[in-house]
Amino acid sequence: MAVPPMTEQKSTPEQPLDKDWWRGAVIYQIYPRSFQDHNGDGVGDLVGITERLDYVADLGVDAIWLSPFFTSPMKDFGYDVSNYRDVDPIFGTLGDFDRLLEKAHSRGLKVIIDQVISHTSDKHPWFSESRQNRTNPRHDWYMWADPNPDGTPPNNWLSIFGGSAWAWDSRRMQYYMHNFLTSQPDLNFHNQQVQDAVLSDMRFWLERGVDGFRLDTVNFYFASLGLESNPVVKPEDFNASTAPAVNPYNFQEHLYDKSRPENLEFLTRIRALLDEYPGRTSVGEIGDSQHQLEVMAQYTSGTDKLHMAYTFDYLGGAFDAQHFKTSIDLTEKDAPDGWICLAFSNHDVVRHVSRWMSHGDREAFGKLTATMLLTMRGSVCLYQGEELGLTEAELAFEDLVDPYGIEFWPQFKGRDGCRTPMVWQSSAHLGGFSTAPRAWLPVPGDHLLKAPDLQEKQNDSLLHHYRATLKFRRQHQALVKGTIKTLEAPEGVLMFTRTAGAETLLCAFNMTGGPIVVRLPDGLGVKGIDAPGSVAAPVGDGDLSLPAFGGFVGAVL
């Protein structure tokens, strides 16, 4: 069913449409279950998000990204979709979404929505039909395979959520593939009809007026029809950035079950669809610990695939200056015409303040990481509560709802700790998130001490620092769309320049808990430009004194 646009993106003689608004944009991720509960059932909803959009707009971001709100059995909390064209009643209605979209656009915010298309829920009508027999019209819409002669799965592919990536279906007497839960069967994108159906569902939301898509597990769309088993990875080569270290998923090099070359052609179809709607964008999530930068380069090169993509380089990597420098250099080398989307936290990983700093001055650390993230080259995703310095919640096993954490407890506690409800008022019930007796996840007591109503009153709070740094970023095109070049620096210091036109900025960050003196390159003069949280400009011999977790951003003379 065609739906007329609700908020068509138009240009005016005074304000022409910027088709490249996404390049260097800052996107605020909202996890709908945990942002604001309007109807008092303990779960966040679309009306609640709409009520809080003024707060988001006042931060100074360019767009919001909404995690899934579609009809779903909620086995994976919305990442198992049973109807791509409707809102789950938990979150509201299509009318609620339209009003959210209208309010966001009126506040100058673009709206990006998740598209979880590598798999569906097993309750999706497509799968219900496909599993009936081997002759129905959708019999090959999913990845089905015969068992080995001894009844075992066809190969060694593993699910990220534990165990085999194959589940037995007694109706068809075949296995179906699932990269995640058994209730999330993988679509067969080798089938053109599947591609057409998925693109039609995406068009539904473009017609409704959304500004783009965040594409979940964008490198998981295709698996090899040859069903070759993946080779083994040596223990010394394990990389746990995609899956936790306790997960046997890391034991394989995933050559055949994801990141397949066929994916590139389908990405061109997605881009062609988006290009029919000027100003729309795409950001892909690449989960590939062994080849993530290579895949990111392929997926964002040229102008016919993804606009931008993010990897788990910083979502899973160490807080180490050399690691950051190496990642920046490799990105510039391997993806010179690509565009990365940077993030330190999101709904799938331990919040970065806790992941990288277990103790010490977390306030100073939070300000440092904010300035680093907002001065590196790329677009940026901020995760709700990051601007408050929210830490990872420590939850009891009986409070867990995430099947991933329940499976690998206690060595891996899952994703619930980063998904607890937002806090708004320090002294309100559940921090002002909900009027329900209890929320779907507990609200940590220490989060109440970081609520916006308290931070608003503190001129040097982390919330004010984020706002000031976002404003500073908008004032300097070198930070939004400029080039980047890393510089040699003492151990523990990340230093680079950003350049656009006649403006070059020097950025230096002490990523350690002790003071460091940095000798600037010979002939490089700088001056302070009132960057938020920046130390004073060097004088005399050109040494730059950086306190513990201190940074400097200045103009190169």
C-alpha positions, 0 to 999 in steps of 0.5 A: 500500500502506497503511503503519501509523504507526511513530511516531504523534504523540500528545499527553498531559495533561502535554504537549499536542500543539503544532500550531503547533510549526513557527512560529518553529522552527529546522530543521537541514538534512541533506544525506544524501550528505554528513553521515555515511557508515556503510558505508564507500562514501564516500557518506553514508547514513541509518544515519550520520545516525542515529548523529549525531542526538545532535550535532544534538539537542544544538545545540538545534534543533527539527527536521531536514530531510532532502534527498532519499533516495528511489530515484533514478538520481542524475543530480541527486543525488536530486532526480530521483526514480524511486520516491517510496515507497522509499529508494535503496540508496545511503542504506539501506532503509525500515527504516533510515529508520524507525529514524532517525525513531524515534531523532529523535523520542526526542531531541525532533526533528521530521523533515521530508523533501523532496518533489520533485514538480514533476518526476520522473526519466525512469526513473520508471515514470510517464514510461516509460509516458507516452513510449510513445505518445499513447494510453496511460493516462498519455499526458498525465501530463507536459507534452507539446507538438507542435513548431512547423512548422519542428521547433523547440520550441513556445516560448522557455521555458528550463531553469534548467540551460541551454538550452531547457526542451524535449527531443525524444522520438522515440517520440511525435514531441513535445517534453516540458518539463523545467525542469531536466535533460532527465532530469527531465521535468515532471509535468502538474498540470493532470491531476487523476490526477497530483495524486491520485498525488502526494498518495497518495505523500505520504500514504505518508510521513505514515502512516510518521510524518514531521512534514512536507514541504519542497516543492522548487520549489513554484511550478513545479508548473503551466505555462500550457497556452497555451504562451505565450512568456515576455517579455524582461527588460531587462538593467538589470532582471536579477535573478540570485537564482534563477539565476547571472548567466551563465545566460540563464534570467535574460533572461526574465520567467517569467510562463507557465512557473511561479508560475501561479495554478492552483497555489494550488488544488493547495496547498489540497489539500496543506494539506487532506492535512496537516491530516488529521495534526495537527501536520504542517507544510510549507515551500515553496521559492519560486524566482522572482527577479521576484515571490518576495515576492508569491508567498510572500505568496500561498502562505502567506496564511490557513490553507489553503495552505503553513504557511511558505515561503522565498525567495532574498532572503537566499540570493542577495541582498547582505549589506547592511543596507538590503537586509535592512531592505527585505526585512523591511519588504516581507515584513511589508507584503505577507505580514502573515499569512504566515510566512517561513522564513529561511535564509542557506545551503543545498545550492544556494548558496555558503555564506554565510560565503564568499558575503558575506565573502571575507576578514577576521575570519570568526569574528566575521562568523559569530557576527554572522550567526548572531545576526541569523538567529536573532533575525529574525521567522520560522522558521529553516533552518540548513544542516549545517556552518553552525554550524562556520563551514564555507566554500565549498570550492574544487574543481578542475573534475575534482572536479565532479559537479554537472551545473549547475556543469559546464555553466556552468564556470568563471564558475559553479562549481555547487553542489558547493562547499557539498555537501562532506562534514561534518567531525567529527574534525580528525585523522581520515581524511576528517574522520571522515566515512567510512572509504572511501579517498575520499569522493564529494566532496573534504574540504577541508583547512581544514574540518578546522580547524573540526571539532567536536572542536576547537571543543568545547574552545574556549569562544568557538568558533562552535559554542558560540555557535550553541548559546548563541544557540539556547538564548537564542532558546528563552528569549524568545518575542519571538524565536520568535513575536513581531512585528518592526518595523525602526528607522532606523539609520546606514548599515550597521546593521540595527536592529529590535524584536521584541515578544511580550506584555509583552516587547520586545527591541531588536536592532542589528547592525553589518554593516560591518568598522568600528566604528559608534556608533548613536543609539537613538531618543529615549525608548527605554531598553534594558538588557542581558540577557546575549545571547550575543555582545552588546556592553554596554548603552548608558549615559549619552546612550544611544549604542550602540557597535557594533564591526566585525561586532558586535551587541546584543540587549537588553530595551526598558524 
